[in-house]
Amino acid sequence: MTDKAAPLLRTRSDLGIRTLSSVVMMLVAITAIWIGGYAFMALVMVVGLGVFYEFAKLVLGFAQSIATRLLWLIGGLLYVSLACFTLLLFSAPFFGMTPAMMLIAGVIGTDIGAYFAGRTLGGPKIAPQISPSKTWSGLIGGMIGAGLMMVAIQAGIYAFRGGNVGGGDVYLTYGWFRLLLTGAALAVVAQMGDFFESWMKRRAGVKDSGRLIPGHGGLFDRTDGLIAVAFFAGVIMLFQSVAEG
């Protein structure tokens, strides 16, 4: 086997592992969302604990003093906890799982759109010092992908219910254009979460936050965008509660 053929074979092998891991993760998430209730709650809590564990490991890799580590760990606990609480709240009977589904679908749409747009169009990097692979074309593709994914989810739920909202899914009253804009904004926040984790990894001097998921790294690597989006949604809800209260 030639030296040129070896990297190609490794890339194909990695692609196969990544694809299989993605399918397994998707099936687990879809099953938990479909069942709802305690199944979804258990998934969120387990993933949240895993993400915070990896967050803490990164912090210990770059924060030197005890005070700095403590501040980072408290901030990370609030960051991950609020994100998980938001996902659980959005899956409550009042919402009928729709907001949780929208957030997750929007982040998936962001990843898909950003991947294909970035690979196809390329172009200038957003912040090469932090994440060399992220391009402006990828961000735009992610914004489009998130908006289209959220519209597709709403269309699917409408079709499943015969055109009726019902079931307490108050967020299904969003119009198509508003969903496109919401998806675009969601994609920006998701990319910010991605950059934040990449910045932490660079400071800690590691490539991945963990090795739990073959071909993908750790839980934080796969959920950095979703954690950021859910956290941001939680902050908005808190501000709204204070303003209305």
C-alpha positions, 0 to 999 in steps of 0.5 A: 500500500502506498503512502498516498493510499493510506490516508485515503483508506483511513478517511473512508474508514473514519467516514464509515465509523462516523456515519454508523455513530451518527445513525445510532445517535439519531435513533436513540434521540428520535426514540427518546423524543417519540416516547417523551416523558421519562425517556426524554428526561433520562436522555437529557440528564445523562447527556447533560452529566456527560457534557459537564464532565467533559467541560470540567476536564477541559477547564482543568486542562487550561485553568491554572489557579483554584479560583479560576477553575472554580469560576469556570466550573460554576459557570459551566454548571450553570451553562449546561444545567440551564440548557438541559432545563430548557430542553426539559421544559420545552418537552412538557405537556404544555408545549407538546415536545414541539419546541424541543423538536424544533431546537434539535432539528434546527441544530441538525439542519445547521450542521448539515447545511454548514457541512455541505455549503462549506465543502462545496463553496469554501471561501474565507474562514470565520476564525481560523485561529479557533476553528480552521474549518469554519467558513462564512459560506458554511455559516450561511448554509447552516442558517438556510439549513436550520430554517428549512429544517424547522419549516419541514418539522412544522409541515410534517406535524401539520400533515400528521395532525391533518392541518390542526395545531392542537395538543398544546403545541403553541409554537406551531402557530409560527408562520413559515417566514418567521420560522426561517428567520428563527432558524437563521438566528438559531444557526448563528447561536449554534455556531457560537457554541461550536466556536466556544467549545473549539476555543476551550479545546485549543486552550486545553491542547486537545482535539476532542472533548472525549472519546465516548463516540467513535469518529465524533469525539465526546458528548460535548463535541456533538452537542456544543451547538445544541447546548448553546441554543438551549442555554440562549433560549433559557436566558430569553425565557428568564428575561421574559419572566422577569419583565412580565413579573 
